[in-house]
Amino acid sequence: MTISVPNVVILIVIGLLGVGIYALLTVRNLIKVVVALQIIVKAAMLALVLAGRLQGQENLGQSLALTVIVADTIVAVVGLALAVQVRRVIGSLDLKALTSLRR
Amino acid sequence: MLHLLTGAGILVCAIQAIRSRRLIVSALWLAGTSALVALELYLLGAPEIGVIELSVGAGLVTVLFVFAINLTGEEATDLKGLIKEPLTVVMSVLFIVLLGILLVPAVDRAAPALGEASLKIVLWGNRQLDVILQAVLVFCGVMGVLGLLSEKETDSAGQTHSEDME
């Protein structure tokens, strides 16, 4: 495998996805889960722009990446608002505390 | 060379964002990841997306994280995971290897450039549904946050009505 630009970018994408998936499997803090989702979405964005570039449809890939940025921001906003409410109602951000829906 | 350095920086920032125990430090590493991803997008020939990612990903989202962490307070994040540690490592490595097998050969089969329309025409002309969906998404997000962050009505004793009913 030669070190060309697409190869480097695809390695970044795979690395970011790996870090994000590992984080989703291990972390128990609700805000950390949002951080892990953000990392995964950044990988998806880079992959979209790279795919557009490789297929000769750069602008299509970029416009899809723009949609992903908007969706990602909304996910972060709603996730963080949910975390604030969970903390207010349950008193903890631990995911395990969410499994028993008691107050 | 610049791509390699940027890529190494992105991965280091992402790993630190997961590893750091304090939530606020984690949010700042995530902002660093965003900024470096924006630089990588610029290097890939997508300056418009890079600028939007820099202002939204590294700016707005970081402010939101700091705001939320201020509201919830720092909490110990070094709890043990719900799944056993060796299993998570094995699953992550398996995931990375499978992705590598699928994606890396596909990069070498790149198609030639087609000579397509400019970003303005593609975004506002060909992808109109996406633009409408983005507007709807932003509206839904705002309504969701308003619903989530609205305080319950409190009476003079400071107790919420839902508590009165219990």
Contacts between the chains, C-beta under 8 A, distances in Angstrom:
chain1	res1	chain2	res2	distance
A	1	B	104	6.8
A	3	B	4	7.4
A	5	B	3	5.5
A	5	B	44	7.6
A	6	B	107	4.6
A	6	B	110	6.9
A	7	B	104	7.2
A	7	B	107	5.9
A	8	B	3	4.5
A	8	B	4	5.8
A	8	B	7	5.5
A	9	B	3	7.0
A	9	B	7	7.4
A	9	B	40	7.1
A	9	B	44	6.8
A	10	B	103	5.4
A	10	B	104	6.0
A	10	B	107	5.2
A	11	B	7	6.6
A	12	B	7	4.2
A	12	B	10	5.7
A	12	B	11	6.8
A	12	B	40	7.0
A	13	B	103	7.3
A	14	B	96	5.9
A	14	B	99	5.0
A	14	B	100	5.7
A	14	B	103	6.5
A	15	B	7	7.7
A	15	B	10	7.8
A	15	B	11	4.7
A	15	B	14	7.6
A	15	B	96	7.7
A	16	B	10	6.8
A	16	B	11	7.0
A	16	B	14	5.7
A	17	B	95	7.4
A	17	B	96	7.5
A	17	B	99	6.3
A	18	B	92	5.6
A	18	B	93	7.9
A	18	B	95	6.3
A	18	B	96	4.1
A	18	B	99	7.7
A	19	B	11	7.1
A	19	B	14	4.7
A	19	B	15	5.8
A	19	B	18	6.2
A	20	B	14	7.6
A	21	B	91	7.6
A	21	B	92	5.6
A	21	B	95	5.4
A	22	B	18	7.4
A	22	B	88	6.3
A	22	B	89	7.6
A	22	B	92	4.0
A	23	B	18	4.4
A	25	B	81	6.7
A	25	B	83	5.6
A	25	B	88	4.2
A	25	B	91	6.4
A	25	B	92	6.8
A	26	B	81	4.0
A	26	B	83	7.3
A	26	B	85	7.5
A	26	B	88	5.3
A	27	B	18	7.1
A	27	B	77	7.2
A	27	B	81	7.0
A	28	B	77	7.7
A	28	B	79	4.8
A	28	B	80	7.9
A	28	B	81	6.3
A	28	B	82	6.6
A	29	B	23	7.1
A	29	B	75	6.7
A	29	B	77	4.6
A	29	B	79	7.6
A	31	B	23	5.4
A	31	B	26	7.9
A	31	B	65	7.2
A	31	B	68	6.5
A	31	B	69	6.5
A	31	B	72	7.0
A	32	B	18	7.4
A	32	B	23	7.2
A	32	B	26	6.6
A	32	B	77	6.0
A	34	B	65	7.8
A	35	B	17	5.6
A	35	B	18	7.1
A	35	B	26	5.7
A	35	B	27	7.1
A	35	B	30	5.4
A	35	B	65	7.8
A	36	B	18	6.8
A	38	B	30	5.9
A	38	B	33	8.0
A	38	B	34	7.9
A	38	B	57	7.7
A	38	B	61	6.9
A	39	B	14	5.0
A	39	B	17	6.8
A	39	B	18	7.6
A	39	B	30	7.3
A	39	B	33	6.7
A	42	B	10	8.0
A	42	B	14	8.0
A	42	B	33	6.4
A	42	B	34	6.9
A	42	B	37	5.0
A	42	B	57	7.3
A	45	B	37	7.1
A	45	B	41	7.7
A	45	B	49	7.7
A	45	B	53	7.1
A	46	B	37	6.4
A	46	B	40	6.5
A	46	B	41	7.2
A	46	B	44	7.9
A	49	B	41	6.0
A	49	B	44	5.5
A	49	B	46	5.1
A	49	B	49	6.5
A	50	B	44	6.7
A	53	B	44	6.3
A	53	B	45	6.8
A	54	B	107	6.6
A	54	B	110	4.1
A	54	B	111	6.9
A	55	B	110	7.3
A	55	B	111	5.0
A	55	B	114	7.9
A	56	B	111	5.4
A	56	B	112	5.8
A	56	B	113	3.8
A	56	B	114	4.2
A	56	B	115	7.7
A	56	B	116	7.3
A	57	B	114	6.2
A	57	B	116	5.5
A	58	B	45	6.6
A	58	B	46	7.2
A	58	B	116	7.4
A	59	B	116	5.8
A	59	B	117	6.7
A	59	B	118	6.5
A	59	B	119	4.4
A	59	B	121	7.9
A	59	B	122	4.1
A	59	B	123	7.5
A	60	B	116	7.0
A	60	B	122	5.7
A	60	B	126	7.6
A	60	B	127	7.7
A	61	B	46	7.9
A	62	B	46	5.0
A	62	B	48	6.8
A	62	B	49	5.1
A	62	B	119	5.8
A	62	B	122	7.9
A	63	B	119	6.6
A	63	B	122	5.2
A	63	B	123	4.3
A	63	B	126	7.9
A	63	B	127	5.0
A	63	B	130	6.6
A	64	B	127	7.8
A	64	B	130	7.4
A	65	B	41	7.8
A	65	B	46	7.1
A	65	B	49	5.1
A	66	B	49	6.1
A	66	B	52	6.6
A	66	B	123	6.9
A	66	B	130	7.9
A	66	B	134	7.8
A	67	B	127	7.9
A	67	B	130	4.9
A	67	B	133	7.2
A	67	B	134	6.0
A	69	B	49	7.3
A	69	B	52	5.9
A	69	B	53	6.1
A	69	B	56	5.8
A	69	B	57	7.1
A	70	B	134	4.6
A	70	B	137	5.9
A	70	B	138	6.7
A	71	B	134	7.9
A	71	B	137	6.0
A	72	B	57	7.8
A	73	B	56	5.6
A	73	B	57	7.9
A	73	B	60	6.7
A	73	B	61	6.2
A	73	B	141	7.7
A	74	B	137	5.3
A	74	B	138	6.7
A	74	B	140	7.2
A	74	B	141	3.7
A	76	B	61	5.2
A	76	B	64	6.3
A	76	B	65	7.8
A	77	B	64	6.1
A	77	B	141	5.4
A	77	B	144	7.8
A	77	B	145	5.7
A	78	B	141	6.0
A	78	B	144	4.9
A	78	B	145	6.5
A	78	B	148	7.2
A	80	B	64	5.6
A	80	B	65	6.8
A	80	B	67	7.7
A	80	B	68	4.0
A	81	B	68	7.7
A	81	B	144	7.0
A	81	B	145	4.7
A	81	B	148	4.0
A	81	B	149	5.5
A	82	B	148	6.1
A	83	B	68	6.0
A	83	B	72	6.2
A	84	B	68	5.7
A	84	B	71	5.0
A	84	B	72	5.9
A	84	B	148	7.4
A	84	B	149	6.8
A	85	B	148	5.3
A	85	B	149	7.4
A	87	B	71	7.5
A	87	B	72	4.2
A	87	B	73	7.6
A	92	B	75	7.3
A	93	B	72	6.1
A	93	B	75	5.3
A	94	B	75	7.9
A	94	B	79	6.5
A	95	B	82	7.0
A	96	B	79	7.9
A	96	B	82	6.5
